[in-house]
Amino acid sequence: MTKQSKKTLWAQVVKTGIIKSNLIPMIAGLMLALYTYQYSFTDNIANILLAFAGTAAIIAASGAFNNLYDRDIDALMARTKVRPTVTGTISIKRVAIVAVLLLLIGLGLLYLASPLAAFLGFLGVFFYVIPYTMWTKRHTIWNTEVGSISGAIPPLIGWAAVAPDIWHPACWALFLIMVIWQMPHFYAIAIRKKEDYAAASIPMLPVVKSARRTYIQSNIYLVLLVLSSFLFLPLSLGLTLMSLILGLIWLGLSLFGSRSMTIEVWANKMFLFSLVHMMTIFSTVIIYSSIGLILNAL
């Protein structure tokens, strides 16, 4: 096995795509906390680096634990049956050791930044591995809702790494937006991969109920996403309007797009716009906070 192929296989084990996508909300939470409390970026550079590395490590650990536990159902799905934990290319023992080491290292790094950040990191891993992976994913259509809790914790970790008060409305705005965002995002994936989930008997909403039910439920969450934009109001009218406009565009795409598209095409459009929505929201928060810090330092 070449060095490059080993790297590719381990990337599948720790799910590097999920690591990258979750680091963006973490950085947004961290930068927003620095801006909100007018903390110096340079004075907190150590905590920033610890939060970045620690969050990446615990997300990697979560992905590895998920691959370990799900290898039976992964073997039944076309998109996951080639994972190293399914094919045996990497031994289960080795993956387990790496997962534990990543978890311990990640929590240790987060603890050095802030004990609260480490606690939140532990909660994120716990909710992803135990309630989601080991229970709800295989037993209920509400698995996405349960999994969304762990998926929304990175902004809290970033905030807690530099600020001890996580009860600020702006902090919870990021958390709630991230929670709500995941439902229409993963419902769209569930429709696109419906046959895979059905083959593995995973009770995703469109598998157990119907595409129509999934469509309706997606729109309910999109309405909630639009309303959640107002949580930014105490902090910034600009962020509020940006979040509101993006939410309304997504809702409009869902409502009006469904009239002229097949459900599969609708799901593809919904999935792609969900990525645009998340990247725009959190990138804007990072840029807004960075500019604010620079201007206040002048």
C-alpha positions as CSV (number, residue, x, y, z in Angstrom):
1,M,0.0,0.0,0.0
2,T,1.4,3.4,-1.0
3,K,1.7,6.4,1.3
4,Q,-0.9,8.2,-0.7
5,S,-3.4,5.3,-0.6
6,K,-3.0,5.1,3.2
7,K,-3.7,8.8,3.5
8,T,-6.8,8.4,1.4
9,L,-8.0,5.4,3.4
10,W,-7.5,7.2,6.7
11,A,-9.3,10.2,5.3
12,Q,-12.3,8.0,4.8
13,V,-12.1,6.6,8.4
14,V,-11.9,10.0,10.1
15,K,-14.2,11.7,7.5
16,T,-12.1,14.7,6.6
17,G,-14.9,16.3,4.7
18,I,-17.0,16.5,7.9
19,I,-13.9,17.8,9.8
20,K,-13.5,20.7,7.4
21,S,-17.1,21.6,7.2
22,N,-17.4,21.7,11.0
23,L,-14.3,23.7,11.6
24,I,-15.9,26.7,9.8
25,P,-18.8,27.1,12.4
26,M,-16.3,26.5,15.2
27,I,-14.1,29.4,13.9
28,A,-17.3,31.5,13.4
29,G,-18.2,31.0,17.1
30,L,-14.7,31.8,18.2
31,M,-14.3,34.9,16.1
32,L,-17.8,36.2,17.1
33,A,-16.9,35.7,20.8
34,L,-13.7,37.7,20.3
35,Y,-15.6,40.5,18.6
36,T,-18.5,40.5,21.1
37,Y,-16.3,40.8,24.1
38,Q,-13.6,42.8,22.3
39,Y,-10.8,40.3,23.2
40,S,-7.5,40.6,21.4
41,F,-6.9,38.1,18.7
42,T,-3.1,38.1,19.3
43,D,-3.6,37.6,23.1
44,N,-5.8,34.6,22.4
45,I,-3.7,33.0,19.6
46,A,-2.8,30.0,21.8
47,N,-6.4,29.3,22.6
48,I,-7.4,29.7,18.9
49,L,-4.8,27.1,17.8
50,L,-5.8,24.7,20.6
51,A,-9.5,25.1,19.7
52,F,-8.7,24.4,16.0
53,A,-6.6,21.4,16.6
54,G,-8.7,20.0,19.4
55,T,-12.0,20.3,17.5
56,A,-10.5,18.7,14.4
57,A,-9.2,15.8,16.6
58,I,-12.6,15.1,18.3
59,I,-14.5,15.3,15.1
60,A,-12.0,12.8,13.5
61,A,-12.5,10.6,16.6
62,S,-16.3,10.7,16.2
63,G,-16.0,9.8,12.5
64,A,-13.8,6.8,13.3
65,F,-16.1,5.6,16.1
66,N,-19.0,5.9,13.7
67,N,-17.2,3.9,11.0
68,L,-16.4,1.2,13.6
69,Y,-20.0,0.8,14.8
70,D,-21.7,1.2,11.4
71,R,-19.6,-1.2,9.4
72,D,-22.4,-3.8,9.2
73,I,-24.9,-1.3,7.6
74,D,-22.1,0.4,5.6
75,A,-21.5,-2.9,3.9
76,L,-25.1,-2.8,2.5
77,M,-24.9,0.7,1.0
78,A,-23.2,1.4,-2.4
79,R,-21.6,4.7,-1.3
80,T,-20.1,3.2,2.0
81,K,-19.4,-0.4,1.2
82,V,-15.8,0.4,0.1
83,R,-14.9,2.1,3.4
84,P,-11.7,0.6,5.0
85,T,-13.7,-0.6,8.1
86,V,-15.9,-2.6,5.8
87,T,-13.3,-4.0,3.5
88,G,-10.8,-4.7,6.3
89,T,-8.1,-2.7,4.5
90,I,-7.4,-1.1,7.9
91,S,-7.8,-3.4,10.9
92,I,-10.6,-2.7,13.4
93,K,-8.2,-2.7,16.3
94,R,-6.1,-0.1,14.6
95,V,-9.1,2.2,13.9
96,A,-10.3,1.8,17.5
97,I,-6.8,2.7,18.9
98,V,-6.6,5.8,16.7
99,A,-10.2,6.8,17.6
100,V,-9.4,6.7,21.3
101,L,-6.1,8.5,20.9
102,L,-7.7,11.2,18.8
103,L,-10.5,11.6,21.4
104,L,-8.0,11.9,24.3
105,I,-5.7,14.3,22.4
106,G,-8.6,16.4,21.2
107,L,-10.2,16.7,24.7
108,G,-6.8,17.5,26.2
109,L,-6.1,20.3,23.7
110,L,-9.6,21.7,24.3
111,Y,-9.1,21.5,28.0
112,L,-5.9,23.6,27.7
113,A,-8.0,26.2,25.9
114,S,-10.9,26.1,28.3
115,P,-12.4,23.3,30.5
116,L,-15.8,24.4,29.2
117,A,-14.7,23.9,25.6
118,A,-13.5,20.4,26.5
119,F,-16.8,19.6,28.2
120,L,-18.7,20.8,25.1
121,G,-16.4,18.7,22.9
122,F,-17.1,15.6,25.0
123,L,-20.9,16.3,24.7
124,G,-20.6,16.6,21.0
125,V,-18.8,13.2,20.7
126,F,-21.1,11.6,23.2
127,F,-24.3,12.7,21.3
128,Y,-22.9,11.6,18.0
129,V,-21.7,8.2,19.0
130,I,-24.2,7.1,21.6
131,P,-27.7,8.6,21.1
132,Y,-27.2,9.0,17.3
133,T,-24.9,6.3,15.9
134,M,-25.7,3.5,18.3
135,W,-29.4,4.1,18.9
136,T,-31.6,6.6,16.9
137,K,-29.9,6.2,13.5
138,R,-31.2,2.6,13.4
139,H,-34.4,2.9,15.2
140,T,-36.3,6.1,14.6
141,I,-37.1,8.7,11.9
142,W,-36.1,11.4,14.4
143,N,-32.4,10.3,14.1
144,T,-31.6,13.5,12.1
145,E,-33.0,15.7,14.9
146,V,-30.9,13.8,17.5
147,G,-27.8,13.9,15.4
148,S,-28.2,17.7,14.8
149,I,-27.3,18.4,18.5
150,S,-23.8,17.1,18.1
151,G,-23.5,18.7,14.7
152,A,-24.3,22.2,16.1
153,I,-21.8,22.1,19.0
154,P,-18.7,23.3,17.1
155,P,-19.8,27.0,17.3
156,L,-20.2,26.6,21.1
157,I,-16.7,25.0,21.4
158,G,-15.2,27.9,19.5
159,W,-17.0,30.5,21.7
160,A,-16.1,28.7,24.9
161,A,-12.4,28.4,23.9
162,V,-12.0,32.2,24.3
163,A,-15.0,33.4,26.4
164,P,-16.4,31.8,29.6
165,D,-20.0,33.0,29.0
166,I,-21.7,30.8,26.5
167,W,-25.2,32.2,27.3
168,H,-24.9,35.2,25.1
169,P,-27.8,35.3,22.5
170,A,-25.3,35.5,19.6
171,C,-23.7,32.3,20.7
172,W,-27.0,30.4,20.8
173,A,-28.0,32.0,17.5
174,L,-25.2,30.1,15.8
175,F,-26.1,26.9,17.7
176,L,-29.8,27.1,16.8
177,I,-29.2,28.0,13.2
178,M,-26.8,25.1,12.9
179,V,-29.4,22.7,14.5
180,I,-32.2,23.8,12.3
181,W,-30.1,23.9,9.1
182,Q,-29.2,20.2,9.4
183,M,-32.8,18.9,8.9
184,P,-33.5,20.2,5.4
185,H,-29.8,19.5,4.5
186,F,-29.9,15.8,5.6
187,Y,-33.5,15.3,4.5
188,A,-32.3,16.2,1.0
189,I,-29.5,13.7,1.3
190,A,-31.9,11.1,2.5
191,I,-34.1,11.5,-0.6
192,R,-31.0,11.4,-2.9
193,K,-29.7,8.3,-1.2
194,K,-33.1,6.7,-0.4
195,E,-32.3,3.3,-2.0
196,D,-29.1,3.0,0.0
197,Y,-30.8,3.8,3.3
198,A,-33.6,1.4,2.4
199,A,-31.1,-1.4,1.6
200,A,-29.5,-1.0,5.0
201,S,-32.9,-0.6,6.8
202,I,-32.0,2.8,8.1
203,P,-35.3,4.5,9.1
204,M,-34.7,7.9,7.3
205,L,-37.8,10.0,6.9
206,P,-38.4,9.5,3.2
207,V,-37.8,5.7,3.6
208,V,-40.3,5.2,6.4
209,K,-42.8,7.8,5.5
210,S,-42.7,9.5,2.1
211,A,-41.0,12.1,0.0
212,R,-44.1,14.3,0.5
213,R,-43.8,14.1,4.3
214,T,-40.1,14.9,4.0
215,Y,-40.9,17.9,1.8
216,I,-43.4,19.2,4.3
217,Q,-41.1,18.7,7.3
218,S,-38.3,20.4,5.4
219,N,-40.4,23.5,4.9
220,I,-41.4,23.6,8.6
221,Y,-37.7,23.7,9.5
222,L,-37.0,26.3,6.8
223,V,-39.6,28.6,8.3
224,L,-38.0,28.1,11.7
225,L,-34.6,28.9,10.1
226,V,-36.0,32.1,8.7
227,L,-37.3,33.1,12.2
228,S,-34.0,32.2,13.8
229,S,-32.4,35.0,11.8
230,F,-33.8,37.5,14.3
231,L,-31.6,36.1,17.0
232,F,-28.8,38.1,15.4
233,L,-30.7,41.4,15.8
234,P,-29.1,42.4,19.2
235,L,-25.7,42.0,17.6
236,S,-26.0,43.2,14.0
237,L,-28.8,44.3,11.7
238,G,-26.6,43.4,8.7
239,L,-26.1,39.8,9.9
240,T,-29.8,39.6,10.6
241,L,-30.8,40.7,7.1
242,M,-28.2,38.4,5.5
243,S,-29.4,35.4,7.4
244,L,-33.1,36.4,6.8
245,I,-32.6,36.8,3.0
246,L,-30.7,33.5,2.7
247,G,-33.4,31.7,4.6
248,L,-36.2,33.2,2.5
249,I,-34.4,32.3,-0.7
250,W,-34.0,28.7,0.5
251,L,-37.6,28.5,1.5
252,G,-38.7,30.0,-1.8
253,L,-36.6,27.5,-3.7
254,S,-38.3,24.7,-1.7
255,L,-41.8,25.9,-2.1
256,F,-41.8,27.1,-5.7
257,G,-39.1,24.8,-7.1
258,S,-41.1,21.7,-6.1
259,R,-43.8,22.7,-8.5
260,S,-41.5,22.4,-11.6
261,M,-39.1,19.7,-10.5
262,T,-39.1,16.0,-9.8
263,I,-38.5,15.2,-6.1
264,E,-35.0,14.0,-7.0
265,V,-34.1,17.2,-8.7
266,W,-35.7,19.2,-5.9
267,A,-33.5,17.3,-3.4
268,N,-30.4,18.0,-5.4
269,K,-31.2,21.7,-5.5
270,M,-32.0,21.8,-1.8
271,F,-28.8,20.0,-0.9
272,L,-26.6,22.3,-3.0
273,F,-28.3,25.5,-1.6
274,S,-27.9,24.2,1.9
275,L,-24.1,24.2,1.4
276,V,-24.3,27.8,0.0
277,H,-26.4,28.8,3.0
278,M,-24.0,27.4,5.6
279,M,-20.8,28.7,3.9
280,T,-22.3,32.2,3.5
281,I,-23.7,32.5,7.0
282,F,-20.6,31.4,8.8
283,S,-18.1,33.0,6.5
284,T,-19.9,36.3,6.8
285,V,-19.9,35.9,10.6
286,I,-16.1,35.3,10.5
287,I,-15.5,38.3,8.1
288,Y,-17.8,40.6,10.1
289,S,-16.1,39.7,13.4
290,S,-12.6,40.1,11.9
291,I,-13.4,43.5,10.5
292,G,-14.9,44.6,13.8
293,L,-11.8,43.5,15.7
294,I,-9.5,45.3,13.3
295,L,-11.5,48.5,13.4
296,N,-11.7,48.5,17.1
297,A,-8.0,48.0,17.4
298,L,-7.2,51.1,15.3
